[in-house]
Every structure is written in structure tokens, then in C-alpha cells.
Amino acid sequence: MRVDVFTIFPDVVAGYCGASILGRAVAGGALDVRVHDLRQGASDIRRSVDDAPFGGGAGMVLMPEPLFSSVEAVVDLPRPLFLLSPGGRAFDQSVAAELAALADGPSGGFSLLCGRYEGVDQRVADHLVDGELSVGDFVLAGGELGALVVVEAVARLRPEVLGNEESAADESFSDGLLEYPQYTRPASFRGWSVPAVLRSGDHGAVAAWRRTQALLRTAARRPDLLERLVRASALSDDDVRSLVEHGYHVPSGSERVDPAEPA
């Protein structure tokens, strides 16, 4: 999978993408991250990329010329090209899956444009990029951290990146639920013991326990996710039974999912 990233801080993006899981994927040829310095598209001796906004106001805005020039200089740029922006489409696991699938398409990947300062000239959003992505309802100094979030979340969904397809399948949000609790050695630590079922060797019982724990954790911490599954009729009879047995009310599809009152 190829991902091109346009930024005024190329070392930040390249450094992170060269470490840990992403670094191994790049070294192994499973991931091709190409970082482009937006200042290379500047036309003045100072390599300026920003200017004051028309109409006044605080801060600076990225100018259209260096951004258009930088993007258009890449002849084989993989599309779509997304601008990281607070006003973009909310990035979640389902969007990550869509982008991961682009690796098998004609372009072999996608591209990201990192905003900075007060944002980019609107003509960039209107005429250069194919869409916008937001990693959350908060404001950062620029789009670099958002771009890294997107790259890592998407790359992990490629089987050749993690090396174990089950790793991605079992993680939070993969099936709409938060992930179940994880334990490792020692079996007892300061009087806190690992649940006996996880040491039983009964794979069926372990799978059932993990499913129940994922349901309970989601109901307690992210009822909005559970409500989404209810509306989509995505819970099995066993799922509903497990929730009810642990004191949760599961509506027919139109109500919210709320914890039952303690007995």
C-alpha cells in the first residue's frame, strides 16, 4: 500500500513511519510512505507557504500556490487525496477499512495533505483535494498527528503489515465493540488473579468469555456503539442474553441502550 503525505514538517512524518510496526512494514515492502515537503512548492527565496488571511484575523493561512505546486509535481500521485481538517469526515475504523481497500485498487493507495496554522486557502479544499478527514472534535496545531493516526490505523488492516490477520480482527471496533480485557503472566499479581477461564485451555469457553466481556465493556463505556449494533440488528440471541444476565436492558431497536438499575 502506498501513502503520500504532504507537510511542512516532513521529518516528523518520516521519523514516525520509520519506527515500530510501520517501520517494519516499510522495510519489508508492505507499506510505501512517501513524504513531500510543501515548501518545495514555494516560489520565493524564503520558501514561504503561508500568508495573512484576507479580511483580517489572527494567525496565518497556507497559500494555494505552494500546495497546488507540490501536489501537481507528483505525476503518479495515488488518489484520493484527503485534507486533514476539523471539518472533515469523521475518521473511524470503518473509514480505515475503506482506505485499506484502496491498496487493491488502481492507485494502490491514497494521499494526505496536512493543514497548518489557521488552515488552508479554501481553494485548496474546493479544487485540489478529493475530500477531508477529521480524527476528532478537537484542534491541533497541524494535520501531521492526524495523518499519522490515519496511516497507522489503515496500515494495520493490511494483513502483510501485522503479519497476523487475527490481530486486527480481534481489536477494538473491528466488529463494532470495544476489545475484551487482556491478561498475561504472572497468573496472580499482588492478589489480583487472571480469570480462571483464560487458564482453562477450553477455547470455546475462552471465546464465549471474551465475547461477553467485549459486550459488557462496550455497554458500560460506549453505549453509543452498542446502540448502533442494536439498530443494525447485529447482536445475536446469545449477545442479548449475556447483556440481560448482567443487568443491561437491550431495547428492540428504537430505544437507547442503558444499564439497568442496580438490584
N, C-alpha and C positions, 0 to 999 in steps of 0.2 A: 504494500500500500504506500502510495506517495502522498505527502502533505507538504505544501509550500506555505511558508509563513512570512508575511511582510511586517517589518517592525523597525523602529528606530533604535532598538536595543537587541541586535542580533546575537550578541554573546550570551545574553540571558536565556534566550530560547535554545540556542545551540548547546549551551552548557547543560541544561536540564535534560534535553533529549539525548545527550551523550552518556547519561548515567542510568544505573539500575536496569529495570525492565526495558525501558525504551532504548537505552544504550546497547543492550544485548541484541534487541531486535534490529537495530540499525547495523550493528556489526555483522549480524547473521544474514542480512539482506531481506528480512521480512518487512522492514519499515524503511522508507526513504524520506527523510525530513530535509527539505531544502529551505534555508533561511535567507531572506533577502533584506538588505539594508535600504530602508526608504530614502535615506539621504543620498544614495547613489542616483536617485531620480531628480535631485535638485539641480537647478541650472546656474546658481550663483556661486561665487567663490567660497562663501561661508557655508554652503550646503544647507541652506535654510529649508525647513519643512513646515513651518508654522507662521501664522501672522495674526494680528488682532482682528476680532470679528467686526463685520460691518454692523452699524447700529450701536456700537459700543458694548460695554460689559466687561466683566472680569475674565481673565485667562486668555489663552491663545487657542487657535483652531488650526488643525492640519490642512494645508493648502491642497487644492486638487492636482496641480501640475506634477509635483514630485510623486504623488501616489499613482496617478494615471501612467506616468512615465515608467515607474518601477514595475508595475503590473504588466504593461504592454511590452516591456523588454523581454519578458519570459515567453518565448514563442510557443512552447509546449505546455503552458500552464494548465494544470488539472482543474477543471471546473466541476461543480460550482465554487465560487469564491464568496466567502462569508465575512462580513464585517463584525467584529466583536463590539457589541453595543448594548447599553442598558435597555434600549427599546426593542431589542431583537426577540426572536422566538425563544422561548424558554428551553434551555438545553437540559435534557434529562436522558435516562437510559434508552428510551425509545428512539430519540433523535440520534444518540450514539450508534444504535443499531443501524439506522438508515445510512449514516455516514460510513460505517464499516462496510456496508454492502457495496458502496461505490468503488471499492477496491477491485471488484469483479466486473465493473462496467468499463465503458470505452476510455474514460480518462484515467482510470486506475487509482483515483483518489479525489482529493479536494484541496482547497486553499483557504487560508485565513488571513485577514487584514486586521492588524492591531491598531485601534484608535489610541489617541493620547490627548492630554490636556483637556480642553472643553469638548473634544470630539473632532469630527472631520467635517469638511465642507459638504453640505447636503448634496452637491452634485456627484460626489463620490458614492453616496448611498443610492442616489437615483439612477446613475448611469454607468457605474463601474462594477459594483458587486452584484451578486445574484440573490443575496439575502443577508439577514442579520441574525446573530445569535447572542443570547444573554445567558451567563452562568448563574445569575441570581439577582435578587432585588436589593442590590447594594452598589455603591460606586467605588471604583478603583482608580488609581492614577492613570492606568492604561490597560490595553487589552492583552498584554503579554501573559499575565497569570490566567486569564480566561482561555487564551489559546492553548496553553499548556494543559489546562483541565480537559479541553476538548480532545487534544491529541492523545493524551493518556487514556481517557475513557474509551475512545474509539479504538485505539490500538489494542487494548486488552481484549476486545471482542474478536480479534483475528486469531484463529487457532494456532497459527505459526508463531505468534508473539509470546503467548504464555507457555506454549509447549504442552498444555494440558487443557483440553476443551472443557473438562468438568469444572475447572477453577472458575471460569467466567460464568458457567451455568448455575453455580451454587451461590454466587454473590448476591448482595442486596440489590433489589429492584429487577433482577433477571426474570422473575416470574410475578412481579408486582408487589412482592413482600420484602420486608427487611430480612436480613440473614439471621439465622438461628445463632445462639451463643456458641463460641468455640472454646475448647479446653486443650491443654497439653500437660506434659509432666511438670511437677510431680502430681500423683493422684490425690494427695492431700497436702494442702499448704496452709499453715497457721490455723488448722482446724477446719478449713473450708475444703470440702471434698468434691471431686468431679462426680457428676451424676452417674449412678451405678450402671444405667443402661448403656452409657458410652463405653463401658469396660466389659460389657456382657458378651461381645462377639456375635450378638444377634443382629445382623444387618437390617432385617426387616423392622425390628423394634427401634433401632437407631434412626432409621429413616422416618418412622412414624413420630418419634420424639422430636426430631429436628423440624418436621413439618408443623407440629403443634406449637413448638417454641417460636417459629417464624410467624405463625398466625397471632400468637399472644403478644409478641413483641410489637408487631405492626399495629394491632388493635390498641395497645397501650400508648405507643409513641407516635404513630402516624395513622390515626383513624381515617384520615382523608384517603390514604392509599387503599385501606380495606373497603371503604365506601365505594371506591372506583371499581373494585373487583366484584362487589355485590351488584352494582348497577350493570356490570357486564356479564352477570351470571357466571362468573369464573370460579366460584367456590364449589367444591364438591360436597356431597352429603356428609362425608367424614369431616371435612373442614368445619362445616356448620356445627356438627355435633361436638367437635372439640372445643369450639368457642363457647357454645352454650354450657357445656360441662364445667367450664372455667369461669362462668359468671358473666359472659358477654351476650348482649342481645343482638341478634342478627336479623335485620329487617328484611322484608320481602323484596326491596329494591328501590323504594322511594324515600325511605326514612334514612336518617343518619345512623351511623354505627357508633353506639356509645356503651361504655362499661355499665354493667348492671350495678344497682345499688348493693353495697356490701350487705351480706346477711347479718 
